[in-house]
Amino acid sequence: MKVGWYVHHHGAGHRTRAMVVGQELLARGADVTLLGSALDGDAARRGPVTSVRLAMDAPLSDTEDESNVDVTVHGLMHWAPLWHSGFRERMTTIARWVQVEEPDVVVVDVSCEVAVMVRLLGVPVVVVAQPGSRTDSAHAAAYDAATAVLAPWPAWATEDIWHTARTPDRDDRPGPRVVAVGGITRNPTGAVEGASAAAASSPTASSHRPRGLVLAGSDGFDDPDLPDLITGSVPDLDWTVVGGRAWVPDVRHHLAHSDVVVTHAGQNAIADVAGWGLPAVVLPQSRPFDEQHHLAAVLASSGIAEVVHGDDVQGARWGDLVARARTQGGGAWSTWGCEGAAARAASLVEVVAGA
């Protein structure tokens, strides 16, 4: 089975998810190729996963503006600028790879334009769903083009976490099959059970100083001063800050030796925290389609984590929030379905490929 996996270049989560599920597919004998612009050598470090580097399709030149080059195709797509050499090279590279390699399936994480184009080339597509209000024409076209939609969260959260277009003229159409596989994490099987053992053997256990972890994401928090505010407000914990200028590609060591996490609400950060079963305070950041706010709202309503929204950040009582999270514990994360999620995602790809 030959699998192509398109990896969006904004944020590290798309690449991480591709590598996690890609490794599972490799173990099952599949040939996996990542296609993207910001792969950062991951494929080379992870064994037989191959990669195709794509040209960047942004930004526009100083003499162009979005209205003149019709980047949305009159609202049909998100980003398809006219006369942009990078965009043209990006799309033709993908099309050429499809023509030469003849993949059985292409996973798109995530681009509405790539999903539609690959389907028009006659290849079945699995689109990875993103949280948020995805009711626009571009998302509708991508979901219609997909043979299946892979939702990287538990099934019980789908209705609240992911909003898609539902209109009378669309209800009668046969829609793509949405499969919620649970949170896809890079944590090993049994990480939740192993976290307490790791914490017990950590240096903090002997010093009786609990350890906190701030996950700000590859782009950092919207407010770059927020990590200092949080760590300074809770001085009785030993804090580590990861994200922004302090970004590291793999946070598993930090997670294994932390007692509580304060994190943004990106999908992979949430999946990693869930996989380790750690008490958490979640701070959704401003992202397109309100994706982090949709995800955080589900975590709050289900009682899985403490959640602080943007308007409440400056006045938040961080000591109380961290204490409540630690008292609550991280046991509710088991409902996020991380165990076996990568295997379920790989199985969906196999089904669509007809393997």
Steps between C-alpha positions, in 0.01 A plus 500: 500500500635840400394797716554870437460735797469873444636696800396862551793722592334720765552361849685184599194286570428395141854368459494318833169331417631391161809345656306317773246342265762464229711281729197281568439464126866418442479225761213353298710493183379819333714735293451850649602832344455838671439803278554840659705817536615481862595139563825603676678175430254295705463242226875449479520447875208259514617224273330394178238779483593697188419863428437740215574865570242742363554862400344763726179652366516819709541786559388720216751743355512862612321606181209258541199497726244228557222673309710539184612137488169346617651269760163342591364431148200722574454334840522140381844426649728635774825566317545469125667824382524582133846526337685381812799291396537334841136392505525370144817303577350363821190363330678367192755320720217320679328417171825374349566282804150351472551431131837331548444316829133405455411498872213291632388781731603851599442636850460879504585677828393752403415700185165531329671575168725192517212274604288605203790484253612151605143373473474652150813302414304186579658408835295430817553761768488491880457852639606563859234706678590809698301638794298816453228643283576348159181604322653691206495391137864389494461261790172371358673422170787319675269286712287418196815399309618272780430130507533525879561768760739411782407678824790495752280520808248266670164443335305649792667840438431529126168683512636781718858518380446501123230700324447441128254627244156345540244637258188337352651469153806322646320264736386279214850453365704197604758663728844369587526256786630674813710272720607630842812308605588678826792728579804408293802527726866413465495352849570127523227256595450504873635853540212601725575221743873563465480870575448457873791258519723741310399787727567289807854430385570860393723738699193701602365205697790506743505881533123522554490784245222437247588571141295702253522513121385786277432398139470812285520333157745554215364853444485585870200643683315794344631700797876432518512620862251237617754227595677740735167604651399140565830379639545811713151462646559141616849506656453180701545292182816446298399611150623412152379707204492346153385693195576805290871577532535207741345252257611135508372243249425225753360575846462144626786529748345814650155342517636192671645709782220754552222510757279755321490665157384841382449471124357656188210311341667368185395147412839337545579675826164386637556145373846485658373627835209255478735214418697567819183556704630822656293761686468800269402864469415575136535844340344506150679736260362699208512279192302481173141377532526526881641149505670521838195657665273223370735233632548672835124543547457122474773444757336748737145368463615141551703586809822363353708815559492852640453750215583872492381703201672811368284759675572338838875447464628822659277470806541127542604363839766265371581350835137401553467366145810284530394377844152405372647318205734303724219417742280384212781288360531378143289186509228643277745515209436128446179600321706674229570160347874528446577132551488334159415824315796477261410139418137597433614783274727265307217250461276769353769588245530132408124468454485802269797367302326167463786317669 
